Amino acid sequence: MIKTPEFNCPICFTKLQKTGNSLVCDNKHMFDYAKEGYVNLLPVQLKNSLQPGDDKNMVLARREFLLLGHYDFLRQALMKTLLALPHNNIIDLGCGEGYYTDFIQSQTPETNVYGVDISKSAVKYAAKRNKQVHYCVATNSHVPFPDDFSDLIVNVFAPLIGKECQRILTQQGRIISASPGAQHLIELKQYIYDTPELHNAATPPEGFELADIQQITQQVTLANPKDVENLLTMTPFGWKISEQNKQKLLSKLPFQLTLSFSLNQFVPITLV
């Protein structure tokens, strides 16, 4: 059975109470749940554009590509790391379409799991796939949670604001962050850049230090042109690759690709 969510008002920062199909604070700011089951906690004054975050095309491309299972080894490694840590009120910051959030909730059914993303298109799809996760549209620079709320923040390829992470984490809390490994998609980059560079190591958010790191790598083969198109669309490479180089890449199918990730554990500096 789904548990009652704990959100703070993004406008006045007082506690939101569930009333019918809405969340309401003491100052009468009201936020209605969408039919898909998420709530939009991104007021207009916190938006940096009309439709911030990933657009519908990127969301659909990522959904289709992830359904192939190529990133499942990352999801499994993330879950193994998570289960070994305190994990009351897990927050997936930058949850996207919910690929990781959905799996986390299925493996921790007694824990309140929250998914936060600035993209309404992404959160709408995420909420459709799992009604047990508390999904909201919000920005990572102004997250709608009380102080000392969560033991664990999960973050996969999304920017983090150290000050906000410190505020919402409990004393023993930490961040599990997945970032590209040095060789991630190196074969793809060879069709985009004259001199492909390796990915740099992830930098801890301000106020945090690296407590642990795990490198995981897997080789996959892409044989379907649509899968390559989806991979390009879900990454910044989609608008960086020329049409000529894209056709050259597609002519090389089946195409072997390196998937490489770093699983980083960040803790507030005061805890190191």
C-alpha positions in Angstrom: 0.0 0.0 0.0 1.3 3.4 -1.0 2.5 5.5 2.0 1.7 9.2 2.5 4.3 11.4 0.9 6.1 14.2 2.8 6.6 17.3 0.7 7.2 20.9 1.6 5.6 23.8 -0.3 8.1 25.1 -2.9 6.7 28.6 -2.3 6.6 29.1 1.5 8.4 25.9 2.5 5.8 24.8 5.0 4.6 21.3 5.2 2.1 20.1 2.5 -0.9 18.1 3.6 -2.8 15.7 1.3 -6.4 16.9 0.8 -8.4 14.9 -1.7 -6.3 14.9 -4.9 -4.3 18.0 -3.9 -1.4 19.0 -1.6 -2.1 22.1 0.4 0.1 24.1 2.9 -1.0 26.3 5.8 -0.7 29.3 3.6 -3.2 27.8 1.2 -0.8 27.2 -1.7 -2.4 24.2 -3.5 -0.8 21.7 -5.9 -3.1 19.2 -7.7 -2.1 15.7 -8.6 -2.1 14.9 -12.3 -4.1 11.9 -13.5 -0.9 10.0 -13.9 -0.2 10.3 -10.2 2.6 12.9 -9.9 2.4 16.4 -8.5 4.0 19.5 -10.1 6.0 21.4 -7.4 7.8 23.6 -9.9 6.3 27.1 -9.6 6.8 29.4 -12.5 9.3 31.6 -10.7 11.6 28.6 -10.4 11.5 27.7 -14.1 14.4 28.7 -16.3 12.4 28.1 -19.5 8.9 27.3 -20.7 9.5 23.6 -20.7 12.7 22.8 -18.7 14.5 19.5 -18.8 14.4 16.7 -21.4 11.7 17.0 -24.0 9.3 14.3 -25.0 11.5 13.0 -27.8 14.5 12.5 -25.5 12.3 10.8 -22.9 10.8 8.4 -25.4 14.2 7.6 -26.9 15.7 6.9 -23.5 12.7 4.8 -22.5 13.0 2.6 -25.7 16.8 2.2 -25.4 16.7 1.4 -21.7 14.0 -1.3 -22.3 16.7 -3.2 -24.3 18.3 -4.0 -21.0 21.8 -2.7 -21.8 22.0 -0.6 -18.7 20.6 -3.2 -16.4 24.1 -4.1 -15.0 24.3 -0.5 -13.8 20.9 -0.7 -12.2 21.8 -4.0 -10.4 25.1 -2.5 -9.2 23.4 0.6 -7.9 20.8 -1.5 -6.1 23.5 -3.7 -4.4 25.3 -0.5 -3.2 22.0 1.0 -2.0 20.9 -2.0 0.1 24.1 -2.0 2.0 23.5 1.5 3.3 20.8 3.1 5.5 18.0 4.0 3.1 15.0 5.6 4.8 13.2 8.0 2.4 15.2 7.4 -0.8 15.2 10.3 -3.2 16.1 9.9 -6.8 17.2 13.4 -7.9 17.0 13.6 -11.7 14.9 10.5 -12.0 14.0 10.9 -15.6 11.4 8.4 -16.9 11.9 6.3 -13.8 14.0 3.4 -15.0 16.2 3.3 -11.9 13.5 4.7 -9.5 11.0 2.0 -10.4 13.6 -0.8 -9.7 14.6 0.8 -6.4 11.0 0.9 -5.2 10.4 -2.7 -6.2 13.4 -3.8 -4.2 12.6 -1.6 -1.1 8.8 -1.9 -0.8 8.8 -0.8 2.8 10.7 2.4 2.1 9.2 5.7 0.8 10.8 6.3 -2.6 10.7 9.7 -4.2 11.4 10.6 -7.8 12.3 14.2 -8.7 12.9 15.7 -12.2 12.5 19.1 -13.8 11.1 17.5 -16.9 7.4 17.2 -16.8 7.5 14.8 -19.8 9.8 12.5 -18.0 7.9 12.5 -14.7 4.6 11.9 -16.4 5.9 8.7 -17.9 7.7 7.7 -14.7 4.4 8.1 -12.7 2.5 5.9 -15.2 4.9 3.0 -14.7 4.9 2.9 -10.9 2.1 4.3 -8.6 4.1 3.3 -5.5 6.8 6.0 -6.1 6.1 9.6 -5.0 6.9 11.5 -8.1 7.1 15.3 -8.5 8.2 17.9 -11.0 10.8 20.1 -9.2 14.3 21.5 -9.6 17.3 20.1 -7.8 18.3 23.6 -6.7 15.1 23.9 -4.7 13.9 20.4 -3.6 10.5 20.2 -1.9 11.6 18.2 1.2 12.1 19.0 4.9 15.6 19.3 6.5 17.3 16.0 7.6 14.7 14.0 5.6 16.5 11.3 3.7 19.3 8.8 4.4 20.0 8.4 0.7 20.0 10.5 -2.5 20.4 8.5 -5.7 21.6 10.4 -8.8 22.2 9.1 -12.3 23.8 11.6 -14.7 22.0 14.6 -13.3 23.4 17.8 -11.8 23.5 18.1 -8.0 23.4 21.2 -5.8 25.5 20.4 -2.7 23.9 22.9 -0.4 20.4 21.3 -1.0 21.7 17.8 -0.7 23.3 18.6 2.6 20.1 20.2 3.9 17.8 17.2 3.1 20.2 14.4 4.1 20.2 13.0 7.6 23.4 13.0 9.7 24.5 9.6 8.4 23.1 10.3 4.9 25.1 10.0 1.6 24.7 10.3 -2.1 25.1 7.4 -4.6 25.9 9.0 -7.9 26.3 7.2 -11.2 28.5 9.1 -13.7 30.1 8.1 -17.1 33.4 6.1 -16.8 36.4 7.2 -18.7 35.7 5.0 -21.7 31.9 5.4 -21.8 30.6 5.4 -25.4 34.2 5.9 -26.7 33.4 4.1 -30.0 30.4 6.4 -30.6 32.5 9.5 -29.9 34.9 8.5 -32.6 32.2 9.3 -35.1 31.6 12.7 -33.6 34.9 14.2 -32.6 38.2 14.4 -34.5 40.0 13.6 -31.2 37.6 11.9 -28.8 38.4 12.7 -25.2 37.9 10.4 -22.2 35.3 11.3 -19.6 36.7 13.0 -16.5 36.1 11.6 -13.1 33.0 13.0 -11.4 33.5 15.9 -9.1 31.7 15.8 -5.6 29.0 18.4 -5.1 30.1 21.4 -3.0 30.4 20.4 0.6 30.9 16.7 -0.1 33.8 14.3 -0.5 34.3 11.0 -2.3 33.9 8.1 0.2 33.9 5.2 -2.2 34.0 4.5 -6.0 33.2 1.5 -8.1 34.0 1.1 -11.8 31.8 -1.1 -13.9 32.1 -1.8 -17.6 30.2 -3.9 -20.2 30.4 -4.3 -23.9 27.2 -4.4 -25.9 26.4 -4.9 -29.6 23.8 -2.6 -31.4 22.5 -4.1 -34.6 19.3 -2.1 -35.1 19.5 1.4 -36.6 16.6 2.5 -34.4 18.6 1.6 -31.3 21.5 3.8 -32.4 19.1 6.6 -33.2 17.6 6.4 -29.7 21.0 6.3 -28.1 22.0 9.4 -30.0 18.7 11.2 -29.2 18.9 10.5 -25.4 22.4 12.0 -25.2 23.9 15.3 -26.2 25.5 13.5 -29.1 22.3 13.6 -31.0 22.8 17.3 -32.0 26.6 17.1 -32.1 26.9 14.4 -34.8 26.8 15.4 -38.4 24.3 13.7 -40.7 27.2 12.4 -42.8 28.9 10.8 -39.7 25.6 9.4 -38.6 25.1 7.6 -41.9 28.7 6.4 -41.7 28.0 5.0 -38.2 24.8 3.3 -39.3 26.7 1.6 -42.1 28.9 -0.1 -39.6 26.1 -2.1 -37.9 26.4 -4.4 -35.9 28.3 -1.9 -33.8 30.2 -2.8 -30.6 30.0 -0.2 -27.8 31.6 0.3 -24.4 29.3 1.1 -21.5 31.4 2.3 -18.6 30.2 3.9 -15.3 31.5 5.1 -12.0 29.3 4.5 -8.9 30.4 7.2 -6.5 29.5 7.5 -2.9 29.7 11.1 -1.6 29.4 12.1 2.0 29.3 15.6 3.6 32.9 16.7 4.4 32.1 16.9 8.1 31.4 13.1 8.1 34.7 12.1 6.5 
